């Protein structure tokens, strides 16, 4: 219930299901969404996950097999980058960080000093002047995981924000001379403090450009994030995590297949 009462987490339930705006769920997805909201068991869940572990909602939201948690992260990243292109310049997805010359200058053991390190989005002119660069990194965590469920929701949000700051904050400030903003979201909906401030700023910029009311744009943005997180969570629960039964063979020659199969144009 704490997860359901987070601001914006229930936008999918109070929005009219208009398909032209992408605010619809099919019947089974709606049932899974209600189960996820109230902590019920999904209807007819499998006994085992594709990885061989006993199925549970907590495991399904974190299981890396099939890459579904990565898709959840990428959808938020792409949505954010798309909206940033409306109001900012030089938006870049997965920018490489400048290599660190002396790794001993970063005393924190959690600092990421790898040469191949990347963040999710880089943008100019978001927080201040046009030339000020801002780097953004997204994290969508599973609130039902044992490492998260033992703490309060606010503490869990702060914990994940600190993890991101310890990994990239000093490097972005001292090497790139830019600002760093972690965007932390719960897989069931809800934003951490810095993510809330970030999307309020984005809604303000969008409202100014589009000539709409700030509250209207902010409500729409929260709804988009809510549906994005919800669809991703449902996909983790009932989506396919393996290629069993999927035809993946690519024909070596389309002409040969056409002749042998007597296909007509």
Secondary structure, DSSP 8 states (H G I E B T S, - for coil): -TTTTSTTTTHHHHS---GGGT----HHHHHHHHHHHHT---TT--SB-TTSSB--HHHHTT--TTSHHHHHHHHHHHHHHHHHHHH-EEEEES-B----S-GGG---TT----TT-B-SEEEESSSSSTT-EEEEEEEEE-TTSHHHHTS-HHHHHHHHHHHHIIIIIHHHHHTS--EEEEEEEETTS-B-HHHHHHHHHHHHHHHHHHT--HHHHHHHHHHHHHHHHHHHHHHHHHS--S-TT------S-HHHHHHHHT---
